[in-house]
Amino acid sequence: MRRSVITHSFVRERLGQVTCVTSVTAMRRKSFRQMSCPIARSLERVGEWWSMLIMRDALHGLRRFDEFQSNLGIAPNMLTRRLDALVEAGLLERRRYCDRPPRHEYVPTARGRDFRPVLLALLAWGNRHFAPEGASVVIVNRHTGAAVDPVLTDPATGHPIDGPDYVTAPGPGAGVRTGQRYAAAGPTGSSLRNPGSRGRKATSRRK
């Protein structure tokens, strides 16, 4: 990620003499909004970590500002910015529930609900790689209570798409640069295969 550096210097004076000089450097990230990559465009909307946690809580049923703030421990000004950005991105809808004083709740849109499988995949990945003490949250079948792992499958065949038969390829909206990159990769495109997925069944794995 390309970033520009902005440095601010603060000088404190006492009796005409400089007593302290502090430099604060802020990083302003490059916008991904105009990039053709769908992953980059998605990160533009939800790549900031508070945004993902807000969406996690919204999809769990939290709706109001004070609920998000209490659950996340996030500063009010940061929460306001993140909620505004998610509303602008079309993942949340702002609805007024009180006129005096004006109060709003934040409800996932269809686009926001479509983000749930992404969070579930991230949950499973985090459990697999970053939970040495054991999983604190798992995905279970509501009716049986059995723990499952999410698996992306081809609806036509039921096969996991991280197998060797599935690759990424330029789509109808691909630009010249994307087409050239895939052309250089050869006719097989870019493999989606997960080296650790050998032998994985198409159905969800039970633990």
Secondary structure, DSSP 8 states (H G I E B T S, - for coil): --EEEEEEEEEEEETTEEEEEEEEEEEEE---TT-S-HHHHHHHHH-SHHHHHHHHHHHTT--BHHHHHHHH---HHHHHHHHHHHHHTTSEEEEEEETTTTEEEEEE-HHHHTTHHHHHHHHHHHHHHS-TT--SS-EE-TTT--EE----B-TTT--BTTSTT-EE---TT--HHHHHHHHHH-TT-EE---TT-TT--SS--B-
